[in-house]
Amino acid sequence: MKYVSTRGDAPVLDFSGALLTGMAIDGGLYVPDSWPSLTADQLARFRTSQYHEVAAEVIGLFVEGSAIEQTDLAQMTEAAYATFRHPEVVPTRQISEDEHLLELFWGPTLSFKDVAMQLLGRLFEHELGRTGRTLTIVAATSGDTGSAAIEACRDRAGIELVMLHPNGRVSEVQRRQMTTVLSPNIHNVGVDGTFDDCQDLVKAMFGDRPFRDEMRLGAVNSINWARVSAQVVYYVVSSVKLSDQYKAKVSYTVPTGNFGNILAANIARTMGAPIDRLVIAANSNDILPRTHESGEMAMDSVVATSSPAMDIQVSSNFERLLFELFERDGKALADAMRAFRSEGVMRLDSAQLVALQDGFGAGHATESEVNDTIAEVYEQCGTVIDPHTAVAVSVGRKNRAESGPMVYVASAHPAKFGDAVEAAIGIEPQLPPHLSDLLDRPEKCEVVDPDLGSMERYVRSVALPSAS
Ligand SMILES: *Cc1c(COP(=O)(O)O)cnc(C)c1O
């Protein structure tokens, strides 16, 4: 399988190349040159397979043609998913006759980011060891990505990880999940500024080509194709299981920020998993539902909500769907993205809008709807959900089609966003045992001035010498 850039002007790579490169040099995102299909035989077999076995087989389709051996991949998926605290890895929980939660938060840092990151860290180490290379990963986080990436990369050979977060603007639990990891290859940086300032610094470092090449910068955000490929697996597994139970296709409502998670659902459906409707669920930052309704993607300012992982205006992975809506014309998409960046608006033509509306439903939940939904689900079935999950339940219930089971993606453990949960139901959810002493552990964090020169000097001071 080969990977091409959504902007049509970057080298064609294999899976390993896309893994280590992150963003394409033309500013685009890597996607497979064609979509593989799952056979009826595979889908039938997956009903009784273990999660890590399905992962090896599904991700194996994307890895094909690279130097990663399928047996090595199978070992990596087995190790990655052994870190989850539930035997099914990503269990579903029934909350009414035909509604289920897909619980993606049983990994080490309590959000769905672990599902992809636990594999990504192992893939990096494997490929760096094979090629004798080193990688300096720089990334920005507003919360969940940071801890998941740190947990996945700690103590791995060949990797130094520099994680930027806005000083004083992440919750104490989120900060401590990052700063209490004392491994020598983990470098937390608190930036005096906003998440956007952090993101801009990372983009500027990637845009500095000599620096990018010299430091061998790598990416762990969801522009990295390997992450999306790992997320396809839980849609295959859960849809196969539930469609067998209901003898019907399964619909999903996905709490959406950067569009990585719901993109993976769409890929699973394209590959032949028994999936019916997909609903994009946004919080008050509703650029995607507005685009879905009018065909006009218009940037607005970001507002802070109780579901901060979705406080995003520009969803980077939406570009991978746009590539399909533009019928894989990279040049046309590159022009449209340039215009969007400079004018803040992009207009879909009528065929593109129809394709978007045929493929997806969309809606948003206000802060009071999120609060009410947490309370409603708790009253109905005693299940405590986090605010991101509540966005999905609220939007999904407003968008229910007539028939078939609906799955709401539960993207975080409620204890990660305990304040919002407590405000809704008066109960503070407890952290699981492996994190219960989090507030007593020592922290390690640097503060670096929010300018490119200072950041680049810092990254240079921690980067590993190149082996080549
Ligand atoms: C990252 C995140 C999201 C948004 O997922 P995308 O793939 O960016 O759309 C939703 N909920 C939680 C808890 C997250 O950490």
PDBQT file of the ligand as one rigid body, heavy atoms in Angstrom, charges set to zero:
ROOT
HETATM    1  C1  LIG A 501      -9.242  14.169  21.286  1.00  0.00    +0.000 C 
HETATM    2  C2  LIG A 501     -10.556  13.989  21.930  1.00  0.00    +0.000 A 
HETATM    3  C3  LIG A 501     -11.770  14.152  21.222  1.00  0.00    +0.000 A 
HETATM    4  C4  LIG A 501     -11.813  14.607  19.776  1.00  0.00    +0.000 C 
HETATM    5  O1  LIG A 501     -11.361  13.597  18.888  1.00  0.00    +0.000 OA
HETATM    6  P1  LIG A 501     -10.930  13.974  17.398  1.00  0.00    +0.000 P 
HETATM    7  O2  LIG A 501     -10.323  12.730  16.850  1.00  0.00    +0.000 OA
HETATM    8  O3  LIG A 501      -9.936  15.082  17.538  1.00  0.00    +0.000 OA
HETATM    9  O4  LIG A 501     -12.145  14.399  16.667  1.00  0.00    +0.000 OA
HETATM   10  C5  LIG A 501     -12.958  13.881  21.888  1.00  0.00    +0.000 A 
HETATM   11  N1  LIG A 501     -12.966  13.520  23.186  1.00  0.00    +0.000 NA
HETATM   12  C6  LIG A 501     -11.834  13.364  23.906  1.00  0.00    +0.000 A 
HETATM   13  C7  LIG A 501     -11.921  12.986  25.329  1.00  0.00    +0.000 C 
HETATM   14  C8  LIG A 501     -10.591  13.588  23.302  1.00  0.00    +0.000 A 
HETATM   15  O5  LIG A 501      -9.464  13.448  24.027  1.00  0.00    +0.000 OA
ENDROOT
TORSDOF 0
